[in-house]
Amino acid sequence: QKPALEEMLKFDNGILQAATAFGKTVVCSAMIAEKKVNTLIILESSALLDQWKEALEQFLDIEEQLPEYKTKSGQIRVRKSLIGKLQGPHDSMTGIVDIAMAGSLRKKGEWHPLLDQYGMVLVDECHHAASDTIREILQKVPAKYVYGVTATPKRADGLEKINDMLLGPIRYSYSAKEKVKAQGIPHLVYPRFTRTVFPRGIIKEKIHPNEAYEILRQNTVRDEQILSDVKECIAAGRTPVILSRYKDHAERLYEQIKEYADKVFLMTGNNSKKEHKQIREQLQRTDPQETLVLIATGSLIGEGFDFPRLDTLFMATPVSFRSVVEQYAGRLNRNYAGKKDVIIFDYVDSHISMFEKMYAKRLKAYRQIGYEICSGLHGEKQEVNAIFDGESYRKIFRKDLLEAGQRIVISSSVISAKKIYDLIDMLKEKQESGIEVTIITWEPDAYGFGDAAFWMGLHEDMRQAGFFMKTVENSCENFAVIDQEIVWYGNIHLLGKEKIEDNIMRVKDKKIAAELMELAFQ
């Protein structure tokens, strides 16, 4: 925190990018103390308001008289605190240090009268600063010092450059990967392959994303897999949070799990703000010896949610954007006595191409934030760097192929002559020693590019080399299974041209291998 403070104070503006649990409110309190000017803190999430007030009251010692204010009836009264709040109809702003909801600073077209009194503005979760509301506020306030703090400066709409123009560049960065390393415990991802497929009658090429999500939302078999894993976690003494995109999905999961733990909490948009606050208080009061499960829609345990006991995350509906993955993972990254590791259960819907692509993006995000692959609830960690990019995977993949003892299965949605002939040469001796090689790829006329006759010729060359061929028309994934135990899975084309930015995971797990084989050959 001290290096962050020193760097931020060198400039009159800029962004502090710091991972969840870094202590951004501590650094901001120190900045207020150092600058000694009237300060406005702007928030987008009301869940953070009370946390900010508590932190400022704890870390700041303000030597000012309590200001007076006039009530609606005309009476003169004295404020109870030097730190004011503005949220909806509640207005206890002091003009000294104030915390305000962005949407409450202008009412009926009129700006709050204290806006021109601040020498410093701090925008929390400042990746929201590109919104019209905050942009207008920043243009209205004549503050000399303007700063932003966030864990995830990237925006899904790509408007983070506007943030830079409004607040300045990132001056200090403490990444999620650095936080993971500093925490000193394993941070793991457990991939769980589902059996989800397209229902009959759906045209896969024309499906809308909402229709694809609907397949997951109403899938009882998939839910049973998630619930079985959750029950196993509870029995092992873990504290899981289950995140879903949908309120009704979260509610169904709640109904089916509520009898299996001492305390089961549900947080969705159907709860009022008062109910959300009560649930947070109940979470904090729960005895550590009691088993506990939290089920929520993802947005409600995002920014500012603080419950350090959580050590297991169930991603019940898929996401893809790195900032969301990082934000969700951040719920597990807070220190807690006795926490030995954290695990994300990631449900891979590999037979629906939209979700398969989303998993590839999550793999990349996990790699960037320092998570490793595991193959079980007890955190059987794979070898270091079990998530590879389009270049780093080659040496270890080749080694796995050359050390195969029984069977090699490779599925690739793109093939190239060079990769095919290299593979034929590499595996010739393995085949002579009894190793069986199976290739899964598209039908020659289903690749969507190139000449079908050329692909047919490559297929025939593989057959002549003794490879078993399985061709598909509807869905072709990218994976390899070696000796029914070693699994490679991702968006790298194992028999075609790869891109450096693509990613693939390597796991040693007979259960995952069996699941993939069953799905591939059903």
Secondary structure, DSSP 8 states (H G I E B T S, - for coil): -HHHHHHHTTSSEEEEEE-TTS-HHHHHHHHHHHH-S-EEEEES-GGGHHHHHHHHHHH--------EEE-TTS-EEE-S-SEEEEETTEE---SSEEEEEGGGSEETTEE-TTGGG-SEEEEETGGGTTSHHHHHHHHH---SEEEEEES----TTSTHHHHHHHH-SEEEEE-HHHHHHHHTS-EEEEEEE------TT--GGG--HHHHHHHHHT-HHHHHHHHHHHHHHHHTT--EEEEES-HHHHHHHHHHHTTSSSEEEEE-TTS-HHHHHHHHHHHHHS-TTS-EEEEEEGGGGSTT---TT--EEEE-S----HHHHHHHHHTT-S--TT---EEEEEEE-TTSHHHHHHHHHHHHHHHHTT-EEBSSTT--B-SSS-EEETTTTHHHHHHHHHT-SSEEEEE-SSB-HHHHHHHHHHHHHHHHTT-EEEEEEE-TT-SSSS-HHHHHHHHHHHHHTT-EEEEESS----EEEETTTEEEEES--TBS---TT-EEEEEE-HHHHHHHHHHHH-
